[in-house]
């Protein structure tokens, strides 16, 4: 289950914040670490994030009282305890006039999203093809991108993390736009892919003119990989390999 990787002195290492380059070696978790259950705990940390993400995706952005009310009425429990067929946040938009219907939100400037959650009975047939169940969102994609960056750099490097996250926007196997990346994040990711310094890209206008506030910050990717990295050697590389999406 381990992951081993190394670079020779002649190979190009990832750039670090101070512009330096260094040789690094990643080693698999030792037998003692595996036997102690630490690898399982590190893997479980990332898998738990992904399971929670998939469970909550159906009600992302809902007020707590609305979640409780919906679950009580439909499942007889106040908690989300199973996957629900629903529209995920930021994934579907109405087609442009004169077309009728809906489409996946693949464009960077898409804004008028279909509301998150199970569709109303009156619209379920029109939205059926867009319903998702037990699927992770952009949050899991970005958390894994952070984890992979930490593994590759043997530490946290802002520019490298930003690049890995931005690459999710065009990665067909993980981060296609229909994962639900919000417009604000899409614009920053596009800027980074075009070579913009990530520190400047994060200050780009968040919304088109004459819309809501342009000063809110993009929420950072989920931080679960960070404490895992500071666990014994080999845990994060092994965990990333165990949970990486196909």
Secondary structure, DSSP 8 states (H G I E B T S, - for coil): ----EE--TTS-----TTS-----EE----HHHHHTTHHHHHHHHHHHHHHHHHHHGGGTT--HHHHHHHHHHHHSSSS--S---BB-TTSEEE--TT--SEEE--STT---B--SBS--TTTHHHHGGG-BSS---HHHHHHHHHHHHHHHHTS--HHHHHHHHHHGGG-TTTT-GGGT--HHHHHHHHHHHTT--HHHHTTS-SS-TTSS-S---------HHHHHHTSSTTHHHHHHHHH---
